[in-house]
Amino acid sequence: MPASGGATPALRVLVRAQGDGIPVDVPRVPAREAAERELSRPIYGKDEPNIMIRALDAFWEWLGDVFETASSAAPGGLLGIVVIVLVVAALVAALWWRLGTPSRVAGAADALFEDAPRTASDHRAAAERHAAAGRWNPAVQERMRALVRSLEERTVLDARPGRTADEAAAEAGRALPGHGDDLRAAAGEFDAVTYGGRTADQDAYQRVKDLDQAVERAKPLWDGVVGRGAAE
């Protein structure tokens, strides 16, 4: 092997000795160390891919094996897998569109009234402004607040801070049993747009508005405040 500028001293000595025809007996350990030093030079590994590329190659190889195994087991092979994935994705999208974000149970922090007390007329005016602008979510919320505030002003319900829409509907339903189902439905509309991520529409607002007007004209079964202590 001809000597080159890149060879290590140990190899150059070995080459010169062989060129002179002198037998060379290199001890085992020094020879091994010299070989290890030579092979550890960066020049021998410069063409190898780095660890990131090797990891990606391994991942794609594993993914290919998975698809190959699945396609051999699924009806229709790889095309069948694609169809199944598309069907599942369509079902998930349809459920999400139909049900919206999973609703959570209303708790103590989910009070019907969040700001300073306002009159029923104030809430109704705000609801009408939102409805005129096509903002149906806040329109439904304000109309439900107007309904409950009106019952408080008429002393059908006690003015209790922290009451939720469901609690108000349950308490009002005992005084106005003829509207009990509609009150619970209106509370459900309020919860759906406030906590469930649903989008209201004009029909939803009209239902709550009609109920507000009907409840305002209705006469409770008894006079005086109801709900005091019912959920306290």
C-alpha positions in Angstrom: 0.0 0.0 0.0 1.6 3.3 -1.0 2.1 5.8 1.8 -0.1 8.9 1.7 -0.2 12.2 3.6 -3.3 11.0 5.4 -1.9 7.8 6.9 -1.1 7.6 10.6 2.5 7.4 11.8 2.0 3.8 12.8 1.0 2.8 9.3 3.8 4.8 7.7 6.3 3.0 9.8 4.7 -0.3 8.8 4.8 0.6 5.1 8.4 1.7 5.2 9.5 -1.4 6.9 7.8 -3.6 4.3 9.3 -1.6 1.5 12.8 -2.3 2.9 12.1 -6.0 3.0 12.4 -6.1 6.7 10.0 -8.5 8.5 7.8 -6.5 10.8 6.3 -8.2 13.9 3.9 -5.6 15.4 2.6 -6.6 18.8 -1.1 -7.5 18.9 -2.3 -4.7 21.3 -0.4 -1.8 19.7 -1.6 -3.0 16.2 -5.2 -3.1 17.3 -4.9 0.3 18.9 -3.4 1.7 15.7 -6.2 0.2 13.6 -8.8 1.6 15.9 -7.3 5.1 15.8 -7.2 4.9 12.0 -10.8 3.7 11.6 -12.0 6.3 14.1 -11.0 9.2 11.8 -14.0 11.3 10.6 -13.2 10.5 7.0 -14.5 6.9 7.4 -17.9 8.0 8.6 -18.6 11.2 6.6 -20.9 9.4 4.2 -23.1 7.8 6.9 -26.5 9.4 7.6 -26.8 11.2 10.9 -28.9 9.8 13.8 -32.0 11.9 12.8 -32.0 10.5 9.3 -31.5 7.0 10.5 -34.4 7.4 13.0 -36.7 8.8 10.2 -35.8 5.9 7.9 -36.6 3.5 10.7 -40.0 5.2 11.3 -41.0 5.1 7.6 -39.9 1.5 7.4 -42.0 0.6 10.4 -45.0 2.6 9.0 -44.7 0.8 5.7 -44.7 -2.5 7.5 -47.8 -1.5 9.5 -49.7 -0.5 6.3 -48.6 -3.6 4.5 -49.8 -5.8 7.4 -53.1 -3.9 7.6 -53.7 -3.9 3.9 -53.3 -7.7 3.7 -55.9 -8.1 6.5 -58.4 -5.5 5.4 -60.9 -6.1 2.7 -59.8 -4.4 -0.5 -56.2 -4.0 0.6 -54.8 -0.5 0.9 -57.8 1.0 -0.8 -60.0 -0.6 1.8 -58.0 1.0 4.6 -58.3 4.4 2.9 -62.1 4.0 2.6 -62.4 3.0 6.2 -60.4 5.9 7.4 -62.5 8.4 5.4 -65.7 6.9 6.7 -64.6 7.1 10.3 -63.4 10.7 9.8 -66.8 11.6 8.2 -68.6 10.1 11.2 -66.5 12.0 13.7 -67.1 15.2 11.8 -70.8 14.6 11.6 -71.1 13.9 15.3 -69.0 17.0 16.2 -71.2 19.2 14.0 -74.4 17.7 15.4 -73.5 17.6 19.1 -70.9 20.4 19.3 -68.2 20.6 21.9 -69.1 18.2 24.8 -71.0 20.2 27.3 -70.1 20.3 30.9 -72.3 20.2 33.9 -73.2 23.7 35.2 -71.6 24.4 38.5 -71.4 27.1 41.1 -69.3 29.2 38.8 -71.8 29.0 36.0 -74.2 31.6 37.3 -77.0 32.9 35.0 -76.1 36.5 35.8 -72.4 37.4 35.5 -72.4 41.2 35.9 -74.0 43.9 37.9 -77.8 43.5 38.4 -79.9 44.8 35.5 -83.6 44.9 35.1 -85.6 42.6 32.9 -86.2 45.5 30.5 -82.5 46.1 30.3 -81.9 42.4 29.4 -84.7 42.4 26.8 -83.4 45.5 25.2 -79.9 43.9 25.0 -81.4 40.8 23.5 -83.2 42.7 20.8 -80.0 44.6 19.9 -78.1 41.3 19.5 -81.0 39.7 17.5 -81.2 42.7 15.1 -77.5 42.2 14.4 -77.8 38.5 13.9 -75.8 37.6 17.1 -78.1 34.8 18.2 -75.9 33.4 20.9 -75.9 36.5 23.1 -79.5 37.2 22.1 -80.6 33.8 23.6 -78.5 34.4 26.7 -79.9 37.9 27.3 -83.5 36.8 26.7 -83.2 33.9 29.2 -81.8 36.4 31.7 -84.7 38.7 31.1 -87.1 35.9 31.7 -85.6 35.0 35.1 -85.1 38.6 36.1 -88.8 39.3 35.4 -89.8 36.4 37.7 -87.6 37.8 40.4 -89.1 41.3 40.0 -92.6 39.7 40.3 -91.4 37.8 43.4 -92.2 34.5 41.8 -88.5 33.7 42.4 -86.3 35.1 45.1 -83.4 37.2 43.8 -80.6 34.8 44.7 -77.1 35.4 43.3 -75.3 32.4 41.8 -78.5 30.7 40.5 -78.0 28.7 37.3 -80.4 28.6 34.4 -81.4 25.0 35.2 -82.1 25.9 38.8 -84.2 28.9 37.8 -86.2 26.7 35.3 -86.8 24.0 38.0 -87.9 26.6 40.6 -90.1 28.5 38.1 -91.6 25.3 36.8 -93.1 24.6 40.3 -94.9 27.9 40.3 -95.8 27.8 36.6 -96.3 24.0 35.9 -97.9 24.8 32.5 -94.6 26.2 31.3 -92.3 23.7 33.1 -91.2 21.8 29.9 -90.6 25.0 28.0 -88.6 26.5 30.9 -86.4 23.5 31.0 -85.9 23.6 27.2 -85.0 27.3 27.4 -82.5 26.6 30.1 -81.1 23.9 27.8 -80.7 26.4 25.0 -78.9 28.8 27.3 -76.5 26.0 28.5 -75.9 24.8 25.0 -74.7 28.2 23.7 -73.0 29.3 26.9 -71.1 26.1 28.0 -71.6 23.6 25.2 -70.1 25.5 22.2 -73.3 25.3 20.2 -74.4 28.0 17.8 -77.9 29.4 18.2 -80.1 30.6 15.4 -83.2 32.8 14.9 -85.6 30.0 15.7 -83.9 29.3 19.0 -84.1 32.9 20.0 -87.7 33.2 19.0 -88.6 30.2 21.2 -87.0 31.8 24.2 -88.6 35.2 23.4 -92.1 33.7 23.0 -91.6 31.9 26.3 -90.5 35.1 28.0 -93.7 36.8 26.8 -95.9 33.9 27.8 -94.4 33.6 31.3 -94.8 37.4 31.8 -98.5 37.0 31.3 -98.9 33.8 33.3 -100.2 33.8 36.9 -98.3 31.5 39.3 -100.1 28.9 41.3 -99.4 30.8 44.5 -98.3 34.3 45.5 -95.0 35.1 47.1 -91.5 33.9 46.7 -90.6 30.4 45.7 -87.2 28.7 45.6 -86.0 30.1 48.9 -84.0 27.3 50.4 -84.8 25.0 47.5 -81.2 25.0 46.2 -79.4 27.0 48.9 
